[in-house]
Amino acid sequence: MSTSEVLLLGIVTFILIDFAAGRVIDYLNESSKNKPLSPVAAEIYNADEYAKSLEYGTAKYKVELFTSVISTVVMLSAIILGWFAWLDQIIRDRFTNNLLITVIFFGVLIVGGMLVNLPISYYSTFVIEEKGVYYYKALCQICAAHTGLLPGDDADDFVDGHNRNCVSDDVAKVKE
């Protein structure tokens, strides 16, 4: 076995071990959180809010699982099928400056990764977060920090002249 084959095998093994360890840890976290509240915790937490929080966590877990599977498959495909070498050769055919080649190579990888993750990020932000109303809570907390309002202040006072982005309907949803 040549040195390059040993390195390739080592990189692929490392990626697979990282993927497997991450999935096992996430699975253990996901399976352990579905236990009912203890009597002491039930006095503190609202059961409906707790159930909604568990749904939110499960939805996030599924998206993270999907994302990690896709990224691992793409990474292994790129390494095994020689996509990195192909991209490097295309860039080297057009440029001679090694620094510029490096910057363009990593720039293409970063932009490509961002484009691939864009739909998943959109779904995570605007579908999952909205279901859990955590988006509204975060928005209102940011606006409250900016305006100096405290929890329990009137929702109509929440929106002032320079904070029209914090809609009082969103605040009302959080206060329900």
Secondary structure, DSSP 8 states (H G I E B T S, - for coil): --HHHHHHHHHHHHHHHHHHHHHHHHHHHHHHTTS---HHHHHHS-HHHHHHHHHHHHHHHHHHHHHHHHHHHHHHHHHHTTHHHHHHHHHHHH---HHHHHHHHHHHHHHHHHHHHHHHHHHIIIIIHHHTTHHHHHHHHHHHHHHT--TT--HHHH--TT-TTS-HHHHHHHH-
